[in-house]
Amino acid sequence: MTSTLGPPPPYYENRGFQPEPPFAARQAAGAPPYPHQLFSTNPPSVPSYIPRVATHQSTRPAAPPPRRTCAASLRKTIIIILSILIVICCAIAAFFIWYFVENHCLSSLIECGSSGMCMPPSQWCDGVSDCPNGEDETRCVRLFGPNFILEVYSPVSKSWYPVCHDDWNDDYGKVACKDMGYSVDTYFYSHGVAPEVSFKSYMKLNTSAGNIDLYKKLYSSGSCASEKVVSLRCIECGMPSKSVSIMNRIVGGSGAVLGQWPWQVSLHVQGTHVCGGSIITPLWLVTAAHCVEGRLSDPYSWRVYAGILNQDEMLFRSGYKVQLIISHPDYDTDSKDNDVALMKLETPLSFTETVRPVCLPNPGMMFQPNQQCWISGWGAEYQGGKKCSWN
């Protein structure tokens, strides 16, 4: 029995798209579809694909180059901003590191010096050496008594000595005032006065010491050729432009005259007079601590009016803004002990004939019982009367 081989399996050749001639001749029946291809007697069982793409017919146009997207631009902007923030943070961190290394005494504490200890201001110049090397008692100066006598503390003898007026001048006076915290612009005068009591020792100037610190020029001496001591006024205070006459007491008192009490100020909250105060420097006022208790401790709620007699006049002025309020650290709200506070203004006052500072009492000023004094403020001259400045 014989068998006949069937037709060979189809063979696929991918030539891409090949247009057929419009008048191609028909192939004879039974002829192989691809006469140009010779088959072996044993063709492969798996069809073989041989792509032959005519590029000039099937190739697509090249894609345009990728465009710079918004995302890439945004990413670059974020990187730049983060870099700037990192630099700023590093600078701030470096500043605080420097600050705490160089000025590690926080709040109102004062550094002793080489020891690095921090002491409160109340322990400076109190006659007791609290710093290990005694720095808290080495640069101590004060104005003493009603004549403003300049005195310097000696840590060796632990005593205060007046400064002899020999070879003293205003240049030294300005340096001394500046060291006490006053502005040179407020300097008033420095002259020699005869002491009310005799002294066994003085502090004298060594004029041949050269251009060194003022306190290094001072030395202790048992004599003073001029027999006068330095009276120093760092600010012109306690001097009214109008003469002060003896008035009645507050009850049934009389109205004040403009310029009679030029340091008197009115302290307002929301347009209402709350308390009085006194000018001590162009930037600082003194008032009562009970005036700034509780919700009234916010400095931004206050307005200060100076050089005015009647409250009605304050309606046409904006007043001075308060920047800082400092109450006495030992103020007692119950007993009202140490009832004193300071106010710092945002902008300084301009001193005029009607705006001037009051003098703070110097050490050594003792007020005796029944000693005459004056009180100024705002109130009514009679029951139910209109409030005005009185004394």
C-alpha positions as CSV (number, residue, x, y, z in Angstrom):
1,M,0.0,0.0,0.0
2,T,1.4,3.3,-1.0
3,S,0.9,6.8,0.5
4,T,1.0,10.1,-1.1
5,L,2.6,13.1,0.5
6,G,0.3,16.0,1.0
7,P,1.0,19.6,0.1
8,P,3.8,21.2,2.3
9,P,2.8,23.3,5.3
10,P,2.6,27.1,4.6
11,Y,5.7,29.2,5.0
12,Y,5.3,32.8,6.2
13,E,7.5,35.6,5.2
14,N,6.7,39.0,6.6
15,R,7.7,41.7,4.2
16,G,5.5,44.4,5.7
17,F,3.0,46.1,3.4
18,Q,3.7,45.3,-0.2
19,P,1.4,47.0,-2.7
20,E,0.2,44.6,-5.4
21,P,0.7,45.6,-9.0
22,P,-2.7,46.5,-10.4
23,F,-2.5,44.1,-13.3
24,A,-0.5,41.2,-11.9
25,A,-0.8,37.9,-13.9
26,R,-2.9,35.3,-12.2
27,Q,-1.1,32.2,-11.2
28,A,-2.0,28.8,-12.6
29,A,-4.2,26.6,-10.6
30,G,-2.2,24.4,-8.3
31,A,1.0,26.4,-8.6
32,P,2.7,27.2,-5.3
33,P,1.9,30.5,-3.9
34,Y,5.6,31.5,-3.6
35,P,7.3,29.9,-6.6
36,H,10.6,31.6,-6.0
37,Q,10.9,29.8,-2.7
38,L,12.3,26.3,-2.8
39,F,11.3,24.0,0.0
40,S,13.2,21.2,1.4
41,T,11.5,17.8,1.7
42,N,11.3,18.2,5.4
43,P,10.3,21.7,6.2
44,P,10.5,22.9,9.8
45,S,7.5,22.1,12.0
46,V,7.4,25.6,13.4
47,P,6.8,28.5,11.0
48,S,9.8,30.8,10.6
49,Y,9.1,34.5,10.7
50,I,11.6,36.6,8.8
51,P,10.5,40.3,9.0
52,R,11.8,42.3,6.2
53,V,10.4,45.8,6.7
54,A,10.8,48.4,4.0
55,T,11.8,51.4,6.2
56,H,10.9,53.9,3.5
57,Q,7.4,52.7,3.6
58,S,6.6,51.8,7.2
59,T,8.9,53.9,9.4
60,R,7.0,56.5,11.5
61,P,8.3,60.1,12.0
62,A,10.8,60.5,14.8
63,A,9.3,61.7,18.1
64,P,10.1,65.3,19.1
65,P,12.7,65.8,22.0
66,P,11.2,65.6,25.5
67,R,10.0,69.0,26.7
68,R,10.9,70.5,30.1
69,T,7.9,69.8,32.2
70,C,6.4,72.0,35.0
71,A,7.1,69.2,37.5
72,A,10.9,69.5,36.9
73,S,10.8,73.3,37.3
74,L,8.8,73.0,40.5
75,R,11.2,70.4,41.9
76,K,14.1,72.7,41.2
77,T,12.3,75.6,42.9
78,I,11.6,73.5,46.0
79,I,15.3,72.4,46.2
80,I,16.4,76.0,46.1
81,I,14.0,77.1,48.8
82,L,14.9,74.2,51.0
83,S,18.6,75.1,50.6
84,I,18.0,78.7,51.6
85,L,16.0,77.6,54.6
86,I,18.8,75.2,55.7
87,V,21.3,78.0,55.4
88,I,19.1,80.3,57.5
89,C,18.5,77.7,60.1
90,C,22.3,77.0,60.4
91,A,23.0,80.7,60.8
92,I,20.4,81.0,63.5
93,A,21.7,77.9,65.3
94,A,25.2,79.3,65.1
95,F,24.1,82.6,66.5
96,F,22.4,81.0,69.5
97,I,25.4,78.8,70.1
98,W,27.6,81.8,70.2
99,Y,25.1,83.8,72.3
100,F,24.9,81.1,75.0
101,V,28.6,80.5,75.0
102,E,29.5,84.2,75.2
103,N,26.4,85.4,77.2
104,H,25.2,82.4,79.1
105,C,23.8,84.5,81.9
106,L,20.1,84.6,81.1
107,S,17.3,87.0,82.1
108,S,18.6,89.9,84.2
109,L,21.6,88.0,85.7
110,I,25.1,89.5,85.4
111,E,28.2,87.5,84.7
112,C,30.9,87.7,87.3
113,G,33.7,87.5,84.7
114,S,36.4,84.9,84.3
115,S,34.6,82.5,86.7
116,G,31.5,82.5,84.5
117,M,29.1,82.6,87.5
118,C,25.9,84.6,87.2
119,M,24.6,86.9,89.9
120,P,21.4,89.0,90.3
121,P,21.8,92.8,90.1
122,S,20.7,93.1,93.7
123,Q,24.0,91.5,94.9
124,W,26.2,93.9,92.9
125,C,27.7,96.8,94.9
126,D,26.0,95.7,98.1
127,G,29.3,95.6,100.1
128,V,29.5,91.8,100.0
129,S,31.7,90.0,97.5
130,D,29.5,87.3,95.9
131,C,31.6,86.6,92.8
132,P,34.7,84.3,93.4
133,N,37.1,87.1,92.4
134,G,35.0,90.0,93.8
135,E,34.1,91.5,90.4
136,D,30.7,92.5,91.8
137,E,32.3,95.0,94.1
138,T,35.1,96.4,92.0
139,R,33.3,99.0,89.7
140,C,30.7,100.4,92.1
141,V,29.7,104.1,91.9
142,R,26.8,106.0,93.3
143,L,25.3,109.5,93.8
144,F,24.8,110.1,97.5
145,G,22.6,112.4,99.4
146,P,20.7,115.5,98.4
147,N,23.8,117.1,96.9
148,F,24.5,114.2,94.5
149,I,28.0,113.5,95.8
150,L,29.9,111.1,93.6
151,E,31.1,108.2,95.7
152,V,33.2,105.1,94.7
153,Y,33.3,101.8,96.6
154,S,36.6,100.4,97.7
155,P,36.5,96.6,97.9
156,V,39.8,96.7,99.9
157,S,38.4,98.7,102.8
158,K,34.8,97.8,102.0
159,S,33.8,101.5,102.3
160,W,32.4,104.3,100.1
161,Y,34.6,107.3,99.5
162,P,33.8,110.6,97.8
163,V,35.8,111.7,94.8
164,C,38.0,114.7,95.3
165,H,37.4,117.5,92.9
166,D,41.1,118.0,92.2
167,D,41.8,117.8,88.4
168,W,38.2,116.7,87.8
169,N,36.3,118.0,84.7
170,D,33.1,117.4,82.7
171,D,34.8,114.7,80.5
172,Y,35.2,112.5,83.6
173,G,31.7,113.4,84.7
174,K,30.2,112.2,81.4
175,V,32.2,108.9,81.6
176,A,30.9,108.3,85.2
177,C,27.3,109.0,84.2
178,K,27.5,106.7,81.2
179,D,28.8,103.9,83.4
180,M,25.8,104.4,85.7
181,G,23.5,103.9,82.7
182,Y,22.7,107.5,81.7
183,S,22.8,108.8,78.2
184,V,25.5,111.4,77.5
185,D,22.9,113.5,75.9
186,T,21.2,114.1,79.3
187,Y,24.4,115.2,81.1
188,F,23.8,118.2,83.2
189,Y,26.8,119.3,85.2
190,S,29.7,118.3,87.5
191,H,31.2,120.7,90.0
192,G,32.9,120.8,93.4
193,V,31.0,121.3,96.6
194,A,32.1,121.5,100.2
195,P,31.2,118.2,102.0
196,E,28.7,118.5,104.8
197,V,30.8,116.1,106.9
198,S,34.5,115.6,107.1
199,F,36.1,112.7,105.4
200,K,39.3,110.9,106.3
201,S,39.8,109.4,102.9
202,Y,39.1,110.4,99.3
203,M,39.4,108.9,95.9
204,K,41.7,111.0,93.7
205,L,42.5,111.1,90.0
206,N,46.0,110.0,88.8
207,T,46.2,112.4,85.9
208,S,49.5,110.8,84.7
209,A,48.0,107.4,84.3
210,G,47.4,108.0,80.6
211,N,44.4,107.0,78.5
212,I,43.0,104.2,80.6
213,D,39.8,103.3,82.3
214,L,38.5,106.0,84.6
215,Y,38.3,103.7,87.6
216,K,41.9,102.6,87.1
217,K,42.9,106.2,87.5
218,L,41.4,106.5,90.9
219,Y,43.4,105.8,94.1
220,S,42.8,106.3,97.7
221,S,44.2,109.3,99.4
222,G,44.0,110.9,102.8
223,S,44.0,114.5,101.5
224,C,42.1,116.6,99.0
225,A,43.8,120.0,98.2
226,S,40.6,121.7,97.0
227,E,38.7,120.4,100.0
228,K,35.8,119.9,97.7
229,V,34.1,116.8,96.4
230,V,32.5,116.1,93.1
231,S,28.8,116.8,92.8
232,L,27.5,115.1,89.7
233,R,24.1,115.5,87.9
234,C,23.6,113.1,85.1
235,I,20.2,114.6,84.1
236,E,18.5,117.8,84.9
237,C,15.7,116.6,87.2
238,G,13.3,117.9,89.8
239,M,13.4,121.5,88.4
240,P,9.9,122.9,87.5
241,S,9.6,125.7,85.0
242,K,7.1,127.4,87.3
243,S,7.8,128.1,91.0
244,V,6.3,125.7,93.5
245,S,4.4,127.3,96.3
246,I,2.9,125.7,99.4
247,M,-0.5,124.4,98.6
248,N,-3.4,123.0,100.6
249,R,-3.7,119.3,101.0
250,I,-5.3,117.1,98.4
251,V,-8.7,117.3,100.1
252,G,-9.8,120.8,99.0
253,G,-6.6,121.2,97.0
254,S,-6.1,123.7,94.2
255,G,-5.4,123.4,90.5
256,A,-1.9,123.1,89.2
257,V,-0.2,125.4,86.8
258,L,1.3,124.1,83.5
259,G,5.0,123.5,84.1
260,Q,4.7,123.3,87.8
261,W,4.9,119.5,87.9
262,P,6.5,118.8,84.5
263,W,7.3,115.2,85.3
264,Q,3.7,114.2,86.0
265,V,2.1,112.0,83.3
266,S,-1.4,110.5,82.9
267,L,-1.6,106.8,82.1
268,H,-4.6,105.7,80.1
269,V,-6.2,102.4,79.1
270,Q,-8.8,102.5,76.3
271,G,-9.1,106.3,76.6
272,T,-9.6,106.4,80.4
273,H,-7.2,107.7,83.0
274,V,-6.2,104.9,85.3
275,C,-3.1,106.0,87.1
276,G,-0.5,108.7,87.3
277,G,3.3,108.3,86.8
278,S,6.5,110.3,86.8
279,I,9.1,110.8,84.1
280,I,12.7,109.8,85.2
281,T,14.4,109.6,81.7
282,P,13.2,110.2,78.1
283,L,12.3,106.5,77.9
284,W,11.4,105.5,81.4
285,L,8.6,106.3,83.8
286,V,7.9,105.2,87.4
287,T,4.4,104.3,88.6
288,A,2.7,102.1,91.1
289,A,2.8,98.3,90.7
290,H,-0.8,97.9,91.7
291,C,-1.7,99.9,88.5
292,V,-0.3,97.3,86.3
293,E,-1.6,94.1,87.9
294,G,-3.4,91.3,86.1
295,R,-4.9,92.2,82.7
296,L,-3.3,95.7,83.0
297,S,0.2,94.2,82.8
298,D,0.0,94.2,79.0
299,P,2.2,97.2,77.9
300,Y,0.4,97.6,74.6
301,S,-2.9,98.5,76.3
302,W,-1.4,101.7,77.8
303,R,-1.0,105.2,76.5
304,V,1.0,107.9,78.2
305,Y,0.2,111.7,78.1
306,A,2.8,114.2,79.2
307,G,2.8,118.0,79.6
308,I,-1.0,118.3,79.9
309,L,-3.2,119.6,82.7
310,N,-6.8,118.7,81.9
311,Q,-8.0,115.3,80.8
312,D,-10.1,116.9,78.0
313,E,-6.9,117.9,76.3
314,M,-5.9,114.2,75.9
315,L,-8.7,113.6,73.5
316,F,-6.8,115.4,70.8
317,R,-3.5,113.7,71.3
318,S,-2.4,110.1,70.5
319,G,-0.1,109.7,73.5
320,Y,3.0,107.6,73.8
321,K,3.0,103.8,73.4
322,V,4.4,101.6,76.2
323,Q,6.9,98.9,75.2
324,L,7.8,97.2,78.5
325,I,6.5,97.1,82.1
326,I,8.6,95.9,85.0
327,S,7.1,95.5,88.4
328,H,9.2,95.3,91.5
329,P,10.1,91.6,92.0
330,D,9.1,91.7,95.7
331,Y,5.8,93.5,95.2
332,D,3.1,92.0,97.5
333,T,-0.4,92.2,96.1
334,D,-1.9,91.9,99.6
335,S,0.2,94.3,101.7
336,K,1.2,96.5,98.7
337,D,4.8,96.4,99.9
338,N,7.3,97.5,97.2
339,D,4.4,99.0,95.2
340,V,6.5,100.4,92.4
341,A,6.9,99.6,88.7
342,L,8.7,100.9,85.6
343,M,7.4,101.7,82.2
344,K,9.5,101.9,79.1
345,L,8.2,103.9,76.2
346,E,8.5,102.9,72.5
347,T,9.7,106.4,71.5
348,P,11.5,108.8,73.8
349,L,10.0,112.0,75.2
350,S,11.2,115.4,74.1
351,F,12.0,117.5,77.2
352,T,10.5,120.9,77.1
353,E,9.4,123.6,79.7
354,T,6.4,121.4,80.5
355,V,8.0,117.9,80.1
356,R,10.9,117.2,82.5
357,P,12.1,114.3,84.7
358,V,11.8,114.0,88.4
359,C,14.8,113.1,90.6
360,L,14.9,109.7,92.2
361,P,16.0,109.7,95.8
362,N,19.6,109.0,96.3
363,P,21.1,106.7,98.9
364,G,21.5,108.6,102.1
365,M,18.4,110.6,101.8
366,M,16.3,110.0,104.9
367,F,12.7,111.3,105.1
368,Q,11.7,112.3,108.6
369,P,8.2,112.1,110.1
370,N,6.2,115.3,109.5
371,Q,8.5,116.3,106.7
372,Q,6.7,118.5,104.2
373,C,6.1,117.0,100.8
374,W,3.9,117.5,97.7
375,I,1.6,115.1,95.9
376,S,0.4,115.7,92.3
377,G,-2.1,113.9,90.2
378,W,-5.5,114.1,88.6
379,G,-8.7,114.4,90.6
380,A,-11.7,116.6,91.4
381,E,-11.2,119.7,93.5
382,Y,-14.6,119.1,95.1
383,Q,-17.2,116.3,95.4
384,G,-18.6,115.5,92.0
385,G,-16.4,118.1,90.3
386,K,-14.5,117.9,87.0
387,K,-11.2,116.1,87.1
388,C,-8.1,118.2,86.5
389,S,-4.5,118.3,87.6
390,W,-4.0,119.1,91.2
391,N,-1.3,119.2,93.8
